[in-house]
Amino acid sequence: MRSSKNKPSFVHTGTSMLMVVFIIIVLITFSAAILISADNDSSLTEKLAENKTEYYAASNLGEEVLADIDDALESAYQNSSDTDGYFMAANENLAKLTYDFTSLELTEDDKLFYSIEISEERELQIELQICIPDDNEGSYYRILQWRSVSTRQWNGDDSLNVYVPGN
């Protein structure tokens, strides 16, 4: 009589084949997920690099304007004998500065504001406080604000569907 030990079992050969197919499917799934993730990371990196490049280009323009402001304030300080004369000469010198990409706005409390477009939806806003150099460690101004802000109009969805009994 033959024993059942010598018969090859279908379960043993089928199980190993199913395991191989399952492993191949898992590897293909993970490969696809990694490929999609790498593509998303690449596009995000490109957008980030573009945003940083635009910001630093605008920041460089802001620094150039700041250098001109510094020169105008230094000239006003050297050509004036008192505080009132300094602020009057500073206003005159700053009014002479003109740019294609921005305009300087001087307020009554001796604050100077200008902005530079970074992109269609962002701008760099710069605000300075004009100071007397003797009172401000030798500097003609104090930077109050140097920041990137969104210029896009926000249209939030403020509708809320609330259940009202009887309607």
Summary of the structure (lengths in Angstrom):
residues: 167
radius of gyration: 33.9
end to end distance: 83.4
largest distance: 124.6
contacts: 364
relative contact order: 0.09
helix: 53%
strand: 17%
